[in-house]
Amino acid sequence: MKIVALIFSFFCFTSVAVAQSLGTGSVAAYPKDMVSFIVDEQGETYVKIMNYTCVITAEKSFASAKEKLKWDKLKYDVKKAYPYAVMAKLKLAEMDAQLVYVKGENNKKEFTKACEKELTRQFSGDMRNLTFSQGKILVKLLDRETGSTTYQIIKEHRGSFTAFMWQSVAGLFGNNLKANYEPLGDDANIEAVVDLIELGVI
């Protein structure tokens, strides 16, 4: 879906004019939450008006009913997988921030294993309900959200052998943990769906 974003604002906050030069009707046309008054060091009062941002999206056209079904399925799958990618990003950031204060390699390994067990306890049940196609999308979205492929994440936190093992297992199911996210290439449609999710459209 092509997203046409029209940004109707010159600045986040725009100084409009000196309040004394404005009649009461001049600002009455604006919602109260858009208008504020600021007094400068010279005692002059100014009006500041916060402009809203309006995002307009265009409906996607399809060459056939089959193409529309394919798009609808992709939207459904991305909506299922995307929250897990966001949670993974937050959890990895939290773990890495705490790991800085853990001294010694053995303690770091123990800490990482404990974090893994906690993540497994929290999310493994829900993630088992992901379909094959949703799992493939999740691998791509992990790269999008964290900046690292799933293989790189496993290798960094669990070691090369573990990463290789999981890559081998994933390969049996047609998945590739080394897959990079290509928002302008093969994954353009996934990126379009993510844009819609982040805009709150779907």
C-alpha positions in Angstrom: 0.0 0.0 0.0 1.3 3.4 -0.9 1.1 5.7 2.0 0.8 9.4 1.2 1.6 11.4 4.3 0.6 15.0 4.2 2.1 16.9 7.1 0.1 20.0 7.8 2.5 21.8 10.1 5.2 24.4 9.7 6.7 23.7 13.2 5.7 21.6 16.1 5.0 24.9 18.0 4.5 28.0 15.9 4.7 31.5 17.2 1.9 33.4 15.6 1.6 36.9 16.8 1.6 39.2 19.8 -1.5 38.5 21.9 -2.3 42.2 22.3 -2.7 42.5 18.6 -5.1 39.6 18.4 -8.8 39.9 19.0 -10.4 37.3 21.2 -12.1 35.9 18.1 -8.7 35.2 16.4 -7.8 32.4 18.8 -11.3 31.3 19.6 -11.4 29.3 16.3 -8.6 27.0 17.6 -9.3 24.1 20.1 -8.1 25.1 23.6 -5.4 22.4 23.8 -3.7 23.9 20.7 -3.3 27.4 22.1 -0.9 28.6 24.8 0.4 32.0 25.9 4.0 32.9 26.6 5.4 36.0 28.3 8.9 37.0 27.3 11.5 38.8 29.4 10.2 42.2 28.2 6.7 41.4 29.4 5.3 40.9 25.8 2.8 38.1 25.5 2.8 35.8 22.5 0.4 33.2 21.3 1.8 29.7 20.4 -0.4 27.4 18.4 0.4 23.7 18.1 -0.6 22.4 14.7 -1.9 18.9 14.3 -0.4 16.3 12.0 -2.8 14.7 9.5 -1.8 11.4 7.8 -3.8 10.3 4.8 -3.5 6.7 3.5 -4.7 5.6 0.1 -6.5 2.3 -0.5 -4.4 -0.3 -2.2 -5.6 -1.5 -5.6 -5.3 -5.1 -6.6 -5.1 -6.8 -10.0 -7.2 -9.7 -8.9 -9.1 -11.2 -6.0 -6.2 -13.6 -5.4 -3.8 -10.7 -4.9 -6.2 -9.1 -2.4 -6.4 -12.3 -0.4 -2.6 -12.6 -0.4 -2.4 -9.0 0.9 -5.0 -9.6 3.6 -3.2 -12.7 4.8 0.1 -10.8 4.9 -1.5 -8.1 7.0 -2.9 -10.7 9.4 0.5 -12.5 9.7 2.5 -9.3 10.3 0.0 -8.2 12.9 0.5 -11.5 14.7 4.4 -11.4 14.5 5.1 -7.7 15.0 4.4 -7.5 18.8 6.9 -10.3 19.5 9.6 -8.4 17.5 8.9 -5.3 19.5 9.0 -7.2 22.8 12.2 -8.9 21.8 13.8 -5.5 21.1 12.8 -4.2 24.5 13.9 -7.3 26.3 17.3 -7.4 24.5 17.9 -3.8 25.4 17.0 -4.4 29.0 19.2 -7.5 29.2 22.2 -5.8 27.6 21.8 -2.8 29.9 21.9 -5.1 33.0 24.7 -7.3 31.5 27.1 -4.3 31.7 27.0 -4.6 35.5 27.7 -8.4 35.6 31.3 -9.2 36.2 33.1 -12.3 34.8 32.3 -14.5 31.8 30.8 -17.3 33.8 28.5 -14.9 35.6 27.5 -13.3 32.2 26.7 -16.8 30.8 24.6 -17.6 33.9 22.8 -14.3 33.6 22.1 -14.8 29.9 20.7 -18.3 30.6 18.5 -17.0 33.3 17.1 -14.3 31.0 16.5 -16.9 28.3 14.5 -19.1 30.7 12.5 -16.1 31.8 11.7 -15.2 28.2 10.8 -18.8 27.4 8.5 -18.9 30.4 6.8 -15.7 29.4 6.4 -16.1 25.6 7.0 -19.7 24.5 3.3 -20.7 24.9 2.0 -17.8 22.8 4.8 -18.1 20.2 4.0 -21.8 19.6 0.7 -20.6 18.2 2.5 -18.8 15.4 2.1 -20.4 12.0 5.0 -21.2 9.7 4.6 -18.1 7.7 4.3 -15.9 10.8 7.5 -17.4 12.1 9.3 -16.5 8.9 8.0 -12.9 9.2 9.1 -12.7 12.8 12.7 -13.6 11.9 12.7 -10.7 9.4 11.0 -8.3 11.9 13.6 -9.2 14.6 16.3 -7.8 12.2 14.1 -4.7 11.6 13.6 -4.0 15.3 17.0 -5.0 16.7 19.4 -4.3 13.8 20.7 -7.8 14.1 19.6 -11.1 12.4 18.2 -13.8 14.7 21.4 -15.8 14.0 23.6 -12.8 15.2 21.5 -12.4 18.3 21.9 -16.1 19.3 25.6 -16.1 18.4 26.2 -13.0 20.5 24.3 -14.2 23.6 24.8 -18.0 23.4 27.8 -18.7 21.2 28.6 -19.8 17.7 27.7 -23.5 18.2 24.3 -22.7 19.5 23.6 -20.3 16.7 24.8 -22.9 14.1 22.5 -25.5 15.7 19.4 -23.3 15.6 20.2 -22.2 12.0 20.4 -25.9 11.0 17.1 -26.7 12.7 15.5 -23.7 11.1 16.8 -24.7 7.7 14.9 -28.0 7.9 11.7 -25.9 8.0 12.7 -23.6 5.2 13.6 -20.7 7.5 16.8 -18.8 7.6 17.9 -17.2 10.8 20.5 -15.2 8.9 17.9 -13.5 6.8 18.3 -9.7 6.6 15.3 -7.4 6.5 15.0 -5.6 3.1 12.3 -2.9 3.5 13.0 -1.5 0.0 13.3 -4.9 -1.6 11.8 -8.3 -0.9 10.2 -7.1 2.3 8.6 -4.0 1.0 5.1 -5.3 1.6 5.9 -6.3 5.2 7.3 -2.8 5.7 4.1 -1.3 4.3 2.0 -3.3 6.8 4.3 -2.3 9.7 3.8 1.4 8.7 0.1 0.9 8.9 0.4 -0.7 12.3 2.6 2.0 13.6 0.2 4.7 12.3 -2.7 3.0 14.0 -4.5 2.4 10.8 -4.8 -1.3 11.3 
